[in-house]
Amino acid sequence: MDDNTKKELQSAAFERLIGHLKERKDVQNIDLMNLAGFCRNCLSKWYREEAEKKGITISDPEAREHVYGMPYSEWKEKYQK
């Protein structure tokens, strides 16, 4: 497999993970941290950090909105227990 195809597959898998987490609003970040050692906020931070490596500036709120599918404050109000 060439590197470009590998990156495309990894990107698609990441987007599927984000989509899955957007659907599973019942799964709290603390649950993810306890079971997997990362949460939605970790994913948004990793997303922002990878953008920065490419010279792209993305704020924390923008990165979180990409992961949560809405502003973080709105998600917390609606879904955080």
N, C-alpha and C positions, 0 to 999 in steps of 0.2 A: 504494500500500500504506500502510495506517495504521501509526502508530508502535507500537501494541500488537502487531499482527501481526508487524511487523519484529522486535520484541524476542522474541516467542515463537519465531520461526524461528531467531534467533541463539542463543537458549538451547538449542533442540533440537540445533543444529549443534555447540555446545560440548559437550553431553552425548554426542553421537556421537563427537566427538574423544576425550573422556575414555574412553569405552567401547572405542574402537579401541586406544588406548594401553594399556588394561588387558589387552586380548587380546595385544598385541604386546610381551610382556615381554622378548623377545629384542632389542628396540631399546633400547639403553642411552641414558641421559641425555646422555652426551658425544656420541653420534652425533647426537642431536637438536640439541644446541648447535652442533655443527660445521656441520650442514646448514641448520638453520632459525633459529638464533640464540635459541632458547628450549628449555626442557625441562619435564619434569613439575613440577619444583620452581618454575619460573617460573609455570606455570599455577596451582599452589596458592597462590602469593603473590598473584597477580592476583585470584584468587577471594576470598582473605581481605581484600584491600584494597577490593574492590568491596562486600563485606559491611560493612566499616567505614564506607564512605560512606553506608550506609543505617542506621547506628547499631547494627549487629549485630556482636557480638564472636565471632570464630571464632579459635581458637588456630592456630598454625602446624601442630602435629600433627593437628588436626582437618581443616584444609584439605588437608594432604597425604593423609590417609586418604581424603578424598573423591576425590582425583585418582588415587591408587594403588589404591584398593579394599581396602586393608588398612593396618595401621600401617606407617609408612615403614621402621622398623627391621626388620620382618618381610620387606618387599619387598627391602630391601638384602641381607638374609641369603640369601634364596631366589634372587634373580635378578640382582643386581649382579655383574658380572664383574670 
